[in-house]
């Protein structure tokens, strides 16, 4: 068989590339060809799925300290994960964050560097932000933003939250108190008015504009196009063509639940396979009982137990993939 391993990361235990390689080993042991294709949903892991970082820049971190942010620039296309420059993990989590001060300046500095290098396409991946600044830090950090008119600016977004709702929905997860949430919402209102006055774009009624604390809205004001993260990645990786060429597609992620079928990798791959008329199955770390029947799968926890699944995830993935392949021959 010609197998396509189109998988997401197993968060905390294995990268998408490692998962794909483990499935590839299982295929080769059984005499099958395998194309390994790490995939992501536009958030964490997207940079790796797009080919990995080939540049590192020192930029302004979320709380003003310098951070070294990895990103990619290749053949005129830049791939930027905002969490690498403005992410919550960079400040040590919500308990160490200053929700009022956190800024997206570093993300803007990366975009500015991409423009300086002559980028014709810039992909910004949202998710994992420390910020609720409406993208203002990012917008102000881009010198001569009119340069973006000549660039295809694509923004990977997997939420529908609107601009002003970014404060009540996301800011508490970033360490904001109820009083600070109120202040942040008021600040977002002022930022939205500024965007409308300066760029002629009202971001307040746009679904998804609240992603990454409103960074999505700021990028839209500059001419960016919001796209579902998985769809954007699938297009960039030519995943549709890869699926058509395969006899079997194996997808996967760490935990299979309802969200897996709402813009995430497993559900997205399943939909593409249904459209292409190709069989699909999944290797997952574990699965919620209510979705167990939504896609054929093997669970590492069910096959090997919790302890071994966490201790030896790659061996478990290869073994479970072998079992799945035998079932489907």
Phi and psi restraints in degrees (value plus and minus 20) as a CYANA .aco file:
   2 UNK   PHI    -117.5   -77.5
   2 UNK   PSI      91.5   131.5
   3 UNK   PHI    -126.5   -86.5
   3 UNK   PSI     118.0   158.0
   4 UNK   PHI    -130.7   -90.7
   4 UNK   PSI     100.3   140.3
   5 UNK   PHI    -116.5   -76.5
   5 UNK   PSI      77.3   117.3
   6 UNK   PHI    -131.9   -91.9
   6 UNK   PSI      71.9   111.9
   7 UNK   PHI    -147.7  -107.7
   7 UNK   PSI     134.3   174.3
   8 UNK   PHI    -113.6   -73.6
   8 UNK   PSI     153.5   193.5
   9 UNK   PHI     -88.2   -48.2
   9 UNK   PSI     138.2   178.2
  10 UNK   PHI    -121.7   -81.7
  10 UNK   PSI      75.2   115.2
  11 UNK   PHI     -74.3   -34.3
  11 UNK   PSI     107.3   147.3
  12 UNK   PHI      68.9   108.9
  12 UNK   PSI     -31.0     9.0
  13 UNK   PHI    -149.3  -109.3
  13 UNK   PSI     -54.6   -14.6
  14 UNK   PHI    -175.4  -135.4
  14 UNK   PSI     119.8   159.8
  15 UNK   PHI     -94.8   -54.8
  15 UNK   PSI     144.6   184.6
  16 UNK   PHI     -81.0   -41.0
  16 UNK   PSI     -58.4   -18.4
  17 UNK   PHI     -84.1   -44.1
  17 UNK   PSI     -59.1   -19.1
  18 UNK   PHI     -87.1   -47.1
  18 UNK   PSI     -60.3   -20.3
  19 UNK   PHI     -83.6   -43.6
  19 UNK   PSI     -66.0   -26.0
  20 UNK   PHI     -81.0   -41.0
  20 UNK   PSI     -60.2   -20.2
  21 UNK   PHI     -85.3   -45.3
  21 UNK   PSI     -59.0   -19.0
  22 UNK   PHI     -84.2   -44.2
  22 UNK   PSI     -61.5   -21.5
  23 UNK   PHI     -85.6   -45.6
  23 UNK   PSI     -59.0   -19.0
  24 UNK   PHI     -79.2   -39.2
  24 UNK   PSI     -61.7   -21.7
  25 UNK   PHI     -81.5   -41.5
  25 UNK   PSI     -62.4   -22.4
  26 UNK   PHI     -81.3   -41.3
  26 UNK   PSI     -61.2   -21.2
  27 UNK   PHI     -83.1   -43.1
  27 UNK   PSI     -68.3   -28.3
  28 UNK   PHI     -84.6   -44.6
  28 UNK   PSI     -56.8   -16.8
  29 UNK   PHI     -81.5   -41.5
  29 UNK   PSI     -49.8    -9.8
  30 UNK   PHI    -117.6   -77.6
  30 UNK   PSI     -16.0    24.0
  31 UNK   PHI      65.6   105.6
  31 UNK   PSI      -2.1    37.9
  32 UNK   PHI    -121.7   -81.7
  32 UNK   PSI     128.2   168.2
  33 UNK   PHI     -98.9   -58.9
  33 UNK   PSI     127.3   167.3
  34 UNK   PHI    -161.9  -121.9
  34 UNK   PSI     110.5   150.5
  35 UNK   PHI    -120.7   -80.7
  35 UNK   PSI     100.7   140.7
  36 UNK   PHI    -112.6   -72.6
  36 UNK   PSI     100.8   140.8
  37 UNK   PHI    -154.3  -114.3
  37 UNK   PSI      71.9   111.9
  38 UNK   PHI     -80.1   -40.1
  38 UNK   PSI     117.7   157.7
  39 UNK   PHI    -149.6  -109.6
  39 UNK   PSI     143.0   183.0
  40 UNK   PHI    -169.6  -129.6
  40 UNK   PSI     152.2   192.2
  41 UNK   PHI    -127.8   -87.8
  41 UNK   PSI      -2.8    37.2
  42 UNK   PHI      79.5   119.5
  42 UNK   PSI     -30.9     9.1
  43 UNK   PHI    -121.1   -81.1
  43 UNK   PSI    -159.8  -119.8
  44 UNK   PHI     -77.6   -37.6
  44 UNK   PSI     112.9   152.9
  45 UNK   PHI      79.8   119.8
  45 UNK   PSI     -30.9     9.1
  46 UNK   PHI     -87.9   -47.9
  46 UNK   PSI     -59.2   -19.2
  47 UNK   PHI     -78.1   -38.1
  47 UNK   PSI     -64.1   -24.1
  48 UNK   PHI     -83.3   -43.3
  48 UNK   PSI     -63.6   -23.6
  49 UNK   PHI     -83.3   -43.3
  49 UNK   PSI     -49.2    -9.2
  50 UNK   PHI    -105.3   -65.3
  50 UNK   PSI     -13.6    26.4
  51 UNK   PHI     100.6   140.6
  51 UNK   PSI     -27.9    12.1
  52 UNK   PHI      67.8   107.8
  52 UNK   PSI     143.0   183.0
  53 UNK   PHI     -91.4   -51.4
  53 UNK   PSI     122.3   162.3
  54 UNK   PHI    -150.3  -110.3
  54 UNK   PSI     -11.7    28.3
  55 UNK   PHI    -161.8  -121.8
  55 UNK   PSI     131.1   171.1
  56 UNK   PHI    -154.7  -114.7
  56 UNK   PSI     108.0   148.0
  57 UNK   PHI    -145.3  -105.3
  57 UNK   PSI     123.8   163.8
  58 UNK   PHI    -107.8   -67.8
  58 UNK   PSI      99.8   139.8
  59 UNK   PHI    -154.1  -114.1
  59 UNK   PSI     155.9   195.9
  60 UNK   PHI     -96.2   -56.2
  60 UNK   PSI     102.0   142.0
  61 UNK   PHI     -95.5   -55.5
  61 UNK   PSI     156.6   196.6
  62 UNK   PHI     -77.0   -37.0
  62 UNK   PSI     -53.9   -13.9
  63 UNK   PHI    -129.5   -89.5
  63 UNK   PSI      -0.6    39.4
  64 UNK   PHI      78.7   118.7
  64 UNK   PSI     -36.7     3.3
  65 UNK   PHI     -97.1   -57.1
  65 UNK   PSI     131.5   171.5
  66 UNK   PHI     -90.2   -50.2
  66 UNK   PSI     117.5   157.5
  67 UNK   PHI    -151.4  -111.4
  67 UNK   PSI     134.0   174.0
  68 UNK   PHI    -119.5   -79.5
  68 UNK   PSI      95.8   135.8
  69 UNK   PHI    -131.3   -91.3
  69 UNK   PSI     105.8   145.8
  70 UNK   PHI    -104.0   -64.0
  70 UNK   PSI     123.5   163.5
  71 UNK   PHI    -176.1  -136.1
  71 UNK   PSI    -198.9  -158.9
  72 UNK   PHI    -149.1  -109.1
  72 UNK   PSI     118.7   158.7
  73 UNK   PHI    -159.3  -119.3
  73 UNK   PSI      99.9   139.9
  74 UNK   PHI    -172.3  -132.3
  74 UNK   PSI     104.3   144.3
  75 UNK   PHI      30.8    70.8
  75 UNK   PSI      25.5    65.5
  76 UNK   PHI      63.4   103.4
  76 UNK   PSI     -22.5    17.5
  77 UNK   PHI    -129.7   -89.7
  77 UNK   PSI     107.5   147.5
  78 UNK   PHI    -126.2   -86.2
  78 UNK   PSI     118.2   158.2
  79 UNK   PHI    -140.9  -100.9
  79 UNK   PSI     100.4   140.4
  80 UNK   PHI    -145.8  -105.8
  80 UNK   PSI     101.0   141.0
  81 UNK   PHI    -112.9   -72.9
  81 UNK   PSI      93.7   133.7
  82 UNK   PHI     -80.5   -40.5
  82 UNK   PSI     -47.7    -7.7
  83 UNK   PHI     -84.7   -44.7
  83 UNK   PSI     -42.2    -2.2
  84 UNK   PHI     -90.1   -50.1
  84 UNK   PSI     -44.6    -4.6
  85 UNK   PHI    -131.4   -91.4
  85 UNK   PSI     -49.6    -9.6
  86 UNK   PHI    -154.1  -114.1
  86 UNK   PSI       9.3    49.3
  87 UNK   PHI    -109.1   -69.1
  87 UNK   PSI     136.8   176.8
  88 UNK   PHI     -86.2   -46.2
  88 UNK   PSI     -54.4   -14.4
  89 UNK   PHI     -85.3   -45.3
  89 UNK   PSI     -44.8    -4.8
  90 UNK   PHI     -87.1   -47.1
  90 UNK   PSI     -43.2    -3.2
  91 UNK   PHI    -124.1   -84.1
  91 UNK   PSI     -16.3    23.7
  92 UNK   PHI      70.1   110.1
  92 UNK   PSI      -0.2    39.8
  93 UNK   PHI      75.9   115.9
  93 UNK   PSI     158.1   198.1
  94 UNK   PHI     -80.7   -40.7
  94 UNK   PSI     -57.0   -17.0
  95 UNK   PHI     -87.6   -47.6
  95 UNK   PSI     -39.8     0.2
  96 UNK   PHI    -128.6   -88.6
  96 UNK   PSI     -16.7    23.3
  97 UNK   PHI    -105.8   -65.8
  97 UNK   PSI     131.4   171.4
  98 UNK   PHI    -128.4   -88.4
  98 UNK   PSI      77.2   117.2
  99 UNK   PHI     -82.0   -42.0
  99 UNK   PSI     -48.8    -8.8
 100 UNK   PHI     -98.9   -58.9
 100 UNK   PSI     -51.3   -11.3
 101 UNK   PHI    -113.5   -73.5
 101 UNK   PSI     -39.8     0.2
 102 UNK   PHI     -78.3   -38.3
 102 UNK   PSI     113.7   153.7
 103 UNK   PHI    -149.8  -109.8
 103 UNK   PSI     132.1   172.1
 104 UNK   PHI    -115.4   -75.4
 104 UNK   PSI      -1.7    38.3
 105 UNK   PHI     -73.2   -33.2
 105 UNK   PSI     -65.0   -25.0
 106 UNK   PHI     -80.4   -40.4
 106 UNK   PSI     -56.7   -16.7
 107 UNK   PHI     -84.0   -44.0
 107 UNK   PSI     -61.4   -21.4
 108 UNK   PHI     -83.3   -43.3
 108 UNK   PSI     -56.4   -16.4
 109 UNK   PHI     -85.2   -45.2
 109 UNK   PSI     -56.2   -16.2
 110 UNK   PHI     -87.3   -47.3
 110 UNK   PSI     -62.6   -22.6
 111 UNK   PHI     -80.3   -40.3
 111 UNK   PSI     -61.8   -21.8
 112 UNK   PHI     -81.6   -41.6
 112 UNK   PSI     -61.7   -21.7
 113 UNK   PHI     -84.9   -44.9
 113 UNK   PSI     -58.5   -18.5
 114 UNK   PHI     -82.5   -42.5
 114 UNK   PSI     -60.5   -20.5
 115 UNK   PHI     -84.5   -44.5
 115 UNK   PSI     -60.4   -20.4
 116 UNK   PHI     -81.3   -41.3
 116 UNK   PSI     -50.7   -10.7
 117 UNK   PHI    -104.1   -64.1
 117 UNK   PSI     -21.5    18.5
 118 UNK   PHI      67.2   107.2
 118 UNK   PSI       6.4    46.4
 119 UNK   PHI     -77.3   -37.3
 119 UNK   PSI     119.4   159.4
 120 UNK   PHI    -126.7   -86.7
 120 UNK   PSI     -36.8     3.2
 121 UNK   PHI    -159.0  -119.0
 121 UNK   PSI     111.5   151.5
 122 UNK   PHI    -145.9  -105.9
 122 UNK   PSI     101.8   141.8
 123 UNK   PHI    -126.8   -86.8
 123 UNK   PSI     100.3   140.3
 124 UNK   PHI    -131.2   -91.2
 124 UNK   PSI     101.6   141.6
 125 UNK   PHI    -119.3   -79.3
 125 UNK   PSI     103.7   143.7
 126 UNK   PHI    -115.4   -75.4
 126 UNK   PSI     145.7   185.7
 127 UNK   PHI     100.4   140.4
 127 UNK   PSI     123.3   163.3
 128 UNK   PHI      55.6    95.6
 128 UNK   PSI       2.8    42.8
 129 UNK   PHI     -98.7   -58.7
 129 UNK   PSI     134.3   174.3
 130 UNK   PHI    -114.0   -74.0
 130 UNK   PSI     -22.1    17.9
 131 UNK   PHI    -131.2   -91.2
 131 UNK   PSI     134.9   174.9
 132 UNK   PHI    -161.3  -121.3
 132 UNK   PSI      28.7    68.7
 133 UNK   PHI    -120.1   -80.1
 133 UNK   PSI     -10.4    29.6
 134 UNK   PHI      46.9    86.9
 134 UNK   PSI      -4.9    35.1
 135 UNK   PHI      58.5    98.5
 135 UNK   PSI     -12.4    27.6
 136 UNK   PHI     -83.1   -43.1
 136 UNK   PSI     -60.6   -20.6
 137 UNK   PHI     -79.8   -39.8
 137 UNK   PSI     -61.9   -21.9
 138 UNK   PHI     -83.4   -43.4
 138 UNK   PSI     -69.0   -29.0
 139 UNK   PHI     -79.7   -39.7
 139 UNK   PSI     -63.5   -23.5
 140 UNK   PHI     -90.7   -50.7
 140 UNK   PSI     -43.2    -3.2
 141 UNK   PHI    -101.6   -61.6
 141 UNK   PSI     -31.6     8.4
 142 UNK   PHI    -109.2   -69.2
 142 UNK   PSI      89.5   129.5
 143 UNK   PHI     -94.3   -54.3
 143 UNK   PSI     117.9   157.9
 144 UNK   PHI      31.2    71.2
 144 UNK   PSI      42.3    82.3
 145 UNK   PHI     -80.4   -40.4
 145 UNK   PSI     -33.5     6.5
 146 UNK   PHI     -81.5   -41.5
 146 UNK   PSI     -38.6     1.4
 147 UNK   PHI     -82.3   -42.3
 147 UNK   PSI     -44.2    -4.2
 148 UNK   PHI     -87.9   -47.9
 148 UNK   PSI     -35.8     4.2
 149 UNK   PHI     -83.9   -43.9
 149 UNK   PSI     -44.5    -4.5
 150 UNK   PHI    -113.8   -73.8
 150 UNK   PSI     -15.0    25.0
 151 UNK   PHI    -140.1  -100.1
 151 UNK   PSI     123.6   163.6
 152 UNK   PHI    -104.3   -64.3
 152 UNK   PSI      88.7   128.7
 153 UNK   PHI    -124.1   -84.1
 153 UNK   PSI      88.1   128.1
 154 UNK   PHI    -128.7   -88.7
 154 UNK   PSI     112.7   152.7
 155 UNK   PHI    -139.9   -99.9
 155 UNK   PSI      94.0   134.0
 156 UNK   PHI    -101.0   -61.0
 156 UNK   PSI     100.3   140.3
 157 UNK   PHI    -158.9  -118.9
 157 UNK   PSI     111.2   151.2
 158 UNK   PHI    -141.9  -101.9
 158 UNK   PSI       1.1    41.1
 159 UNK   PHI    -148.4  -108.4
 159 UNK   PSI     141.2   181.2
 160 UNK   PHI    -126.6   -86.6
 160 UNK   PSI     -15.4    24.6
 161 UNK   PHI     -79.9   -39.9
 161 UNK   PSI     114.4   154.4
 162 UNK   PHI    -105.4   -65.4
 162 UNK   PSI     148.7   188.7
 163 UNK   PHI     -75.7   -35.7
 163 UNK   PSI     -74.7   -34.7
 164 UNK   PHI     -89.6   -49.6
 164 UNK   PSI     -43.9    -3.9
 165 UNK   PHI     -99.2   -59.2
 165 UNK   PSI     -26.3    13.7
 166 UNK   PHI     -79.5   -39.5
 166 UNK   PSI     -53.3   -13.3
 167 UNK   PHI     -89.1   -49.1
 167 UNK   PSI     -78.5   -38.5
 168 UNK   PHI     -86.7   -46.7
 168 UNK   PSI     -50.7   -10.7
 169 UNK   PHI    -100.0   -60.0
 169 UNK   PSI     -64.8   -24.8
 170 UNK   PHI    -129.2   -89.2
 170 UNK   PSI     -50.7   -10.7
 171 UNK   PHI     -80.5   -40.5
 171 UNK   PSI     -56.1   -16.1
 172 UNK   PHI     -80.1   -40.1
 172 UNK   PSI     -51.2   -11.2
 173 UNK   PHI     -91.0   -51.0
 173 UNK   PSI     -33.4     6.6
 174 UNK   PHI    -128.0   -88.0
 174 UNK   PSI      -4.4    35.6
 175 UNK   PHI      75.9   115.9
 175 UNK   PSI     -12.5    27.5
 176 UNK   PHI     -98.9   -58.9
 176 UNK   PSI     116.2   156.2
 177 UNK   PHI     -99.4   -59.4
 177 UNK   PSI     146.1   186.1
 178 UNK   PHI     -75.2   -35.2
 178 UNK   PSI     -59.8   -19.8
 179 UNK   PHI     -85.8   -45.8
 179 UNK   PSI     -59.2   -19.2
 180 UNK   PHI     -88.5   -48.5
 180 UNK   PSI     -55.8   -15.8
 181 UNK   PHI     -78.6   -38.6
 181 UNK   PSI     -62.4   -22.4
 182 UNK   PHI     -82.2   -42.2
 182 UNK   PSI     -64.4   -24.4
 183 UNK   PHI     -85.3   -45.3
 183 UNK   PSI     -59.9   -19.9
 184 UNK   PHI     -86.4   -46.4
 184 UNK   PSI     -57.6   -17.6
 185 UNK   PHI     -84.3   -44.3
 185 UNK   PSI     -61.2   -21.2
 186 UNK   PHI     -83.0   -43.0
 186 UNK   PSI     -58.0   -18.0
 187 UNK   PHI     -87.1   -47.1
 187 UNK   PSI     -59.4   -19.4
 188 UNK   PHI     -82.3   -42.3
 188 UNK   PSI     -56.0   -16.0
 189 UNK   PHI     -82.1   -42.1
 189 UNK   PSI     -62.6   -22.6
 190 UNK   PHI     -88.2   -48.2
 190 UNK   PSI     -58.7   -18.7
 191 UNK   PHI     -85.0   -45.0
 191 UNK   PSI     -61.1   -21.1
 192 UNK   PHI     -81.6   -41.6
 192 UNK   PSI     -60.9   -20.9
 193 UNK   PHI     -83.7   -43.7
 193 UNK   PSI     -59.0   -19.0
 194 UNK   PHI     -84.4   -44.4
 194 UNK   PSI     -63.2   -23.2
 195 UNK   PHI     -80.7   -40.7
 195 UNK   PSI     -59.9   -19.9
 196 UNK   PHI     -87.0   -47.0
 196 UNK   PSI     -59.6   -19.6
 197 UNK   PHI     -89.8   -49.8
 197 UNK   PSI     -61.2   -21.2
 198 UNK   PHI    -106.6   -66.6
 198 UNK   PSI     -53.1   -13.1
 199 UNK   PHI    -139.8   -99.8
 199 UNK   PSI     -24.6    15.4
 200 UNK   PHI      50.0    90.0
 200 UNK   PSI       4.7    44.7
 201 UNK   PHI    -142.4  -102.4
 201 UNK   PSI     104.6   144.6
 202 UNK   PHI    -114.9   -74.9
 202 UNK   PSI      83.8   123.8
 203 UNK   PHI    -104.7   -64.7
 203 UNK   PSI     -27.4    12.6
 204 UNK   PHI     -87.2   -47.2
 204 UNK   PSI     -51.3   -11.3
 205 UNK   PHI    -122.9   -82.9
 205 UNK   PSI      -5.1    34.9
 206 UNK   PHI    -117.6   -77.6
 206 UNK   PSI     100.0   140.0
 207 UNK   PHI     -80.4   -40.4
 207 UNK   PSI     112.7   152.7
 208 UNK   PHI      71.6   111.6
 208 UNK   PSI     -30.5     9.5
 209 UNK   PHI     -88.9   -48.9
 209 UNK   PSI     -34.7     5.3
 210 UNK   PHI    -107.2   -67.2
 210 UNK   PSI     -21.3    18.7
 211 UNK   PHI     -79.6   -39.6
 211 UNK   PSI     124.6   164.6
 212 UNK   PHI      34.8    74.8
 212 UNK   PSI      24.0    64.0
 213 UNK   PHI      46.3    86.3
 213 UNK   PSI       7.0    47.0
 214 UNK   PHI      75.0   115.0
 214 UNK   PSI     -20.8    19.2
 215 UNK   PHI     -77.3   -37.3
 215 UNK   PSI     -57.3   -17.3
 216 UNK   PHI     -76.5   -36.5
 216 UNK   PSI     -63.0   -23.0
 217 UNK   PHI     -83.9   -43.9
 217 UNK   PSI     -62.0   -22.0
 218 UNK   PHI     -81.4   -41.4
 218 UNK   PSI     -59.8   -19.8
 219 UNK   PHI     -91.4   -51.4
 219 UNK   PSI     -53.9   -13.9
 220 UNK   PHI     -84.6   -44.6
 220 UNK   PSI     -60.3   -20.3
 221 UNK   PHI     -78.7   -38.7
 221 UNK   PSI     -50.3   -10.3
 222 UNK   PHI    -107.6   -67.6
 222 UNK   PSI     -16.1    23.9
 223 UNK   PHI      86.0   126.0
 223 UNK   PSI     -14.0    26.0
 224 UNK   PHI     -91.5   -51.5
 224 UNK   PSI     135.6   175.6
 225 UNK   PHI    -132.6   -92.6
 225 UNK   PSI     101.2   141.2
 226 UNK   PHI     -98.7   -58.7
 226 UNK   PSI     110.9   150.9
 227 UNK   PHI    -155.3  -115.3
 227 UNK   PSI     125.2   165.2
 228 UNK   PHI     -76.2   -36.2
 228 UNK   PSI     112.4   152.4
 229 UNK   PHI     -77.6   -37.6
 229 UNK   PSI     -66.3   -26.3
 230 UNK   PHI     -83.8   -43.8
 230 UNK   PSI     -61.9   -21.9
 231 UNK   PHI     -80.8   -40.8
 231 UNK   PSI     -62.0   -22.0
 232 UNK   PHI     -82.4   -42.4
 232 UNK   PSI     -66.9   -26.9
 233 UNK   PHI     -84.2   -44.2
 233 UNK   PSI     -62.6   -22.6
 234 UNK   PHI     -79.3   -39.3
 234 UNK   PSI     -61.0   -21.0
 235 UNK   PHI     -86.6   -46.6
 235 UNK   PSI     -64.3   -24.3
 236 UNK   PHI     -84.9   -44.9
 236 UNK   PSI     -50.8   -10.8
 237 UNK   PHI    -115.3   -75.3
 237 UNK   PSI     -16.4    23.6
 238 UNK   PHI      34.3    74.3
 238 UNK   PSI      21.2    61.2
 239 UNK   PHI     -85.5   -45.5
 239 UNK   PSI     -51.9   -11.9
 240 UNK   PHI     -78.8   -38.8
 240 UNK   PSI     -66.4   -26.4
 241 UNK   PHI     -86.4   -46.4
 241 UNK   PSI     -60.0   -20.0
 242 UNK   PHI     -81.2   -41.2
 242 UNK   PSI     -59.9   -19.9
 243 UNK   PHI     -86.8   -46.8
 243 UNK   PSI     -61.0   -21.0
 244 UNK   PHI     -81.7   -41.7
 244 UNK   PSI     -50.8   -10.8
 245 UNK   PHI    -101.9   -61.9
 245 UNK   PSI     -31.9     8.1
 246 UNK   PHI    -113.8   -73.8
 246 UNK   PSI     131.5   171.5
 247 UNK   PHI    -108.6   -68.6
 247 UNK   PSI     -46.7    -6.7
 248 UNK   PHI    -169.0  -129.0
 248 UNK   PSI     118.9   158.9
 249 UNK   PHI    -134.9   -94.9
 249 UNK   PSI     109.1   149.1
 250 UNK   PHI    -132.8   -92.8
 250 UNK   PSI     100.4   140.4
 251 UNK   PHI    -131.0   -91.0
 251 UNK   PSI    -195.8  -155.8
 252 UNK   PHI     152.1   192.1
 252 UNK   PSI     143.9   183.9
 253 UNK   PHI    -185.4  -145.4
 253 UNK   PSI     153.9   193.9
 254 UNK   PHI     -88.3   -48.3
 254 UNK   PSI     -61.4   -21.4
 255 UNK   PHI    -159.9  -119.9
 255 UNK   PSI     102.8   142.8
 256 UNK   PHI    -112.0   -72.0
 256 UNK   PSI      98.0   138.0
 257 UNK   PHI    -167.5  -127.5
 257 UNK   PSI    -189.1  -149.1
 258 UNK   PHI     -78.0   -38.0
 258 UNK   PSI     -58.7   -18.7
 259 UNK   PHI     -84.9   -44.9
 259 UNK   PSI     -41.6    -1.6
 260 UNK   PHI     -81.0   -41.0
 260 UNK   PSI     -42.3    -2.3
 261 UNK   PHI    -128.3   -88.3
 261 UNK   PSI      -4.1    35.9
 262 UNK   PHI    -145.5  -105.5
 262 UNK   PSI      48.5    88.5
 263 UNK   PHI      68.7   108.7
 263 UNK   PSI     -16.9    23.1
 264 UNK   PHI    -113.9   -73.9
 264 UNK   PSI     158.6   198.6
 265 UNK   PHI     -85.8   -45.8
 265 UNK   PSI     -69.1   -29.1
 266 UNK   PHI     -78.9   -38.9
 266 UNK   PSI     -69.3   -29.3
 267 UNK   PHI     -84.7   -44.7
 267 UNK   PSI     -58.8   -18.8
 268 UNK   PHI     -85.1   -45.1
 268 UNK   PSI     -64.1   -24.1
 269 UNK   PHI     -84.7   -44.7
 269 UNK   PSI     -60.8   -20.8
 270 UNK   PHI     -80.0   -40.0
 270 UNK   PSI     -62.7   -22.7
 271 UNK   PHI     -84.3   -44.3
 271 UNK   PSI     -62.2   -22.2
 272 UNK   PHI     -84.4   -44.4
 272 UNK   PSI     -58.9   -18.9
 273 UNK   PHI     -87.0   -47.0
 273 UNK   PSI     -59.0   -19.0
 274 UNK   PHI     -82.3   -42.3
 274 UNK   PSI     -61.5   -21.5
 275 UNK   PHI     -87.0   -47.0
 275 UNK   PSI     -52.3   -12.3
 276 UNK   PHI    -110.8   -70.8
 276 UNK   PSI     -27.1    12.9
 277 UNK   PHI      50.2    90.2
 277 UNK   PSI      15.5    55.5
 278 UNK   PHI    -133.6   -93.6
 278 UNK   PSI     120.6   160.6
 279 UNK   PHI     -89.3   -49.3
 279 UNK   PSI     127.5   167.5
 280 UNK   PHI    -160.1  -120.1
 280 UNK   PSI     125.1   165.1
 281 UNK   PHI    -165.2  -125.2
 281 UNK   PSI     149.0   189.0
 282 UNK   PHI    -152.8  -112.8
 282 UNK   PSI     126.9   166.9
 283 UNK   PHI    -128.6   -88.6
 283 UNK   PSI     103.6   143.6
 284 UNK   PHI    -151.1  -111.1
 284 UNK   PSI     136.5   176.5
 285 UNK   PHI     -86.2   -46.2
 285 UNK   PSI     -67.2   -27.2
 286 UNK   PHI    -176.7  -136.7
 286 UNK   PSI     144.9   184.9
 287 UNK   PHI    -156.8  -116.8
 287 UNK   PSI     117.0   157.0
 288 UNK   PHI     -90.0   -50.0
 288 UNK   PSI     117.9   157.9
 289 UNK   PHI     -76.8   -36.8
 289 UNK   PSI     -54.5   -14.5
 290 UNK   PHI     -90.1   -50.1
 290 UNK   PSI     -34.7     5.3
 291 UNK   PHI    -136.4   -96.4
 291 UNK   PSI     -12.7    27.3
 292 UNK   PHI     -78.7   -38.7
 292 UNK   PSI     -48.0    -8.0
 293 UNK   PHI    -113.9   -73.9
 293 UNK   PSI     -17.0    23.0
 294 UNK   PHI     -97.3   -57.3
 294 UNK   PSI     -45.6    -5.6
 295 UNK   PHI    -174.0  -134.0
 295 UNK   PSI     121.6   161.6
 296 UNK   PHI     -83.1   -43.1
 296 UNK   PSI     112.8   152.8
 297 UNK   PHI    -176.4  -136.4
 297 UNK   PSI     143.8   183.8
 298 UNK   PHI    -141.3  -101.3
 298 UNK   PSI     114.3   154.3
 299 UNK   PHI    -124.8   -84.8
 299 UNK   PSI     111.9   151.9
 300 UNK   PHI     -83.4   -43.4
 300 UNK   PSI     -59.2   -19.2
 301 UNK   PHI     -84.7   -44.7
 301 UNK   PSI     -63.2   -23.2
 302 UNK   PHI     -86.7   -46.7
 302 UNK   PSI     -57.8   -17.8
 303 UNK   PHI     -98.8   -58.8
 303 UNK   PSI     -54.7   -14.7
 304 UNK   PHI    -149.4  -109.4
 304 UNK   PSI     -30.3     9.7
 305 UNK   PHI      70.2   110.2
 305 UNK   PSI     137.3   177.3
 306 UNK   PHI     -78.1   -38.1
 306 UNK   PSI     -68.9   -28.9
 307 UNK   PHI     -83.8   -43.8
 307 UNK   PSI     -67.5   -27.5
 308 UNK   PHI     -91.6   -51.6
 308 UNK   PSI     -54.8   -14.8
 309 UNK   PHI     -80.3   -40.3
 309 UNK   PSI     -55.5   -15.5
 310 UNK   PHI    -101.2   -61.2
 310 UNK   PSI     -55.5   -15.5
 311 UNK   PHI     -99.6   -59.6
 311 UNK   PSI     -57.7   -17.7
 312 UNK   PHI    -151.2  -111.2
 312 UNK   PSI      41.9    81.9
 313 UNK   PHI     -82.6   -42.6
 313 UNK   PSI     -58.6   -18.6
 314 UNK   PHI     -90.0   -50.0
 314 UNK   PSI     -61.0   -21.0
 315 UNK   PHI     -81.3   -41.3
 315 UNK   PSI     -63.6   -23.6
 316 UNK   PHI     -84.4   -44.4
 316 UNK   PSI     -60.6   -20.6
 317 UNK   PHI     -82.3   -42.3
 317 UNK   PSI     -64.9   -24.9
 318 UNK   PHI     -83.4   -43.4
 318 UNK   PSI     -64.2   -24.2
 319 UNK   PHI     -84.2   -44.2
 319 UNK   PSI     -65.6   -25.6
 320 UNK   PHI     -87.5   -47.5
 320 UNK   PSI     -55.6   -15.6
 321 UNK   PHI     -84.4   -44.4
 321 UNK   PSI     -59.7   -19.7
 322 UNK   PHI     -81.4   -41.4
 322 UNK   PSI     -63.3   -23.3
 323 UNK   PHI     -82.5   -42.5
 323 UNK   PSI     -61.6   -21.6
 324 UNK   PHI     -84.3   -44.3
 324 UNK   PSI     -62.8   -22.8
 325 UNK   PHI     -83.9   -43.9
 325 UNK   PSI     -60.2   -20.2
 326 UNK   PHI     -83.6   -43.6
 326 UNK   PSI     -58.9   -18.9
 327 UNK   PHI     -83.3   -43.3
 327 UNK   PSI     -53.2   -13.2
 328 UNK   PHI    -120.2   -80.2
 328 UNK   PSI     -17.4    22.6
